[in-house]
Amino acid sequence: MTLSSQAQDWADRADRALMGTYRRYPLVIERGEGCRVWDVDGRRYLDFLGGLAVDSLGHAPQVLVDAVAAQAGRLIQTSNLLYTIPQVELAEFLVARSPFDRVFFSNSGAEANEAAFKLARKWGKRERGGAYRIIAADNSFHGRTLATVAATGNAAYRTPFEPLPDGFDFVAFNDVDALADAVTEETAGVILEPIQAEGGVNLPSASYLADVRALCDERKIMLIFDEVQTGVGRTGSLWAHTHWGVEPDVMTLAKGLAGGFPIGATLAKEPFCVFEPGDHASTFGGNPLACATALAVQQEIERKDLPGHAASVGQYFMDRLTDLSTKHPQIKEVRGRGLLVALEFHEEIARQVLDAVRDAGLIANALNPRTLRFVPPLIVTQAEVDEAVDILDQVLTGKASALAP
Ligand SMILES: Cc1ncc(COP(=O)(O)O)c(C=O)c1O
């Protein structure tokens, strides 16, 4: 699609003023409401990208708008040298609904994982004779800071920044024997996404997470689940790990926690809460505005049982996509859980499909040349799912021949 002169002007200015870290879509978005966004020319789109799995309640939900306004008018930021009420209330809310005892708040998923790595290192020093290494999985994604890139099992993200911080090892996902072989006396922790999101929406086998848990117990290793993307209802339960009945020692959250307001959280069981004053900190982490917003969003997620809704509407979405795959042989597989859904093609046509559905009014993203990922807001309706599937159907029908790789 060609941009209007107004949109082109914004895009040109962005390309001049901003570092070129993103391959952006030719869209300049101005506002949103529910599962829809509008561009500067007034065109409307169904948003199945949801701020990259962030906008749990959709765009501009009243509870979030009210929470931000009320807290902004009361207190935005003091410092962590002072107690503030929203931080306590949010920590208590999360602890009461999870197997963890304490929380450290930060501002992003990468920061939440950084805190988990520091916990693992300090715990390893104290409990495991100086063990410091962390084992992660191939195809994982844990963030873009140096340590989280070092823990990310994707060479494309790592290679340009080598040499990376030491202390991270990789094994194949879904292979507990490989993990057992990789454990040494120096291993302090294992970090896994219960469902690998950016790496392709890869689900664990039925027993994998339980087997990993047993191995970590046996070898006395800290198990960290990165639920930055899978947490707070996305996969159809509040935490993805409950699908497999496996509790990690540490869990990290971010994305959907405050429905679009930046926040990160590292939760841990008491024996792993080894930070002492001075060990870790964040100026903005746990600020009253982020915490009050997250609390309001989480209360709404609970009040509306959005994890339950994500489970049912997500299943409906996957069923409809599976039906589509019988009609369109380009589709190889539909997979996911709740509202974390991937559509994989046999050929490398994801980018073309993505562009075509966007021209037809549907925003999503491509995880790799063969795979589209859909992470709509948790409030998405069956009718909106139907609309998205119909757009995909039309694109795959109308452009079947044009979609050759
Ligand atoms: C599983 C997982 N961990 C960590 C991150 C990094 O989060 P952030 O971009 O907020 O630093 C992401 C982001 O996509 C993620 O999906």
The ligand as a Gaussian input file, in Angstrom:
#p B3LYP/6-31G(d) Opt

LIG

0 1
 C        9.496000     -14.273000      26.444000
 C       10.035000     -12.880000      26.397000
 N       10.959000     -12.502000      27.283000
 C       11.459000     -11.266000      27.295000
 C       11.069000     -10.336000      26.358000
 C       11.665000      -8.971000      26.378000
 O       10.731000      -8.056000      26.857000
 P       10.966000      -6.480000      26.669000
 O       10.890000      -6.206000      25.222000
 O        9.847000      -5.863000      27.470000
 O       12.295000      -6.172000      27.256000
 C       10.111000     -10.693000      25.398000
 C        9.686000      -9.742000      24.373000
 O        9.176000     -10.086000      23.346000
 C        9.583000     -12.001000      25.420000
 O        8.681000     -12.405000      24.506000

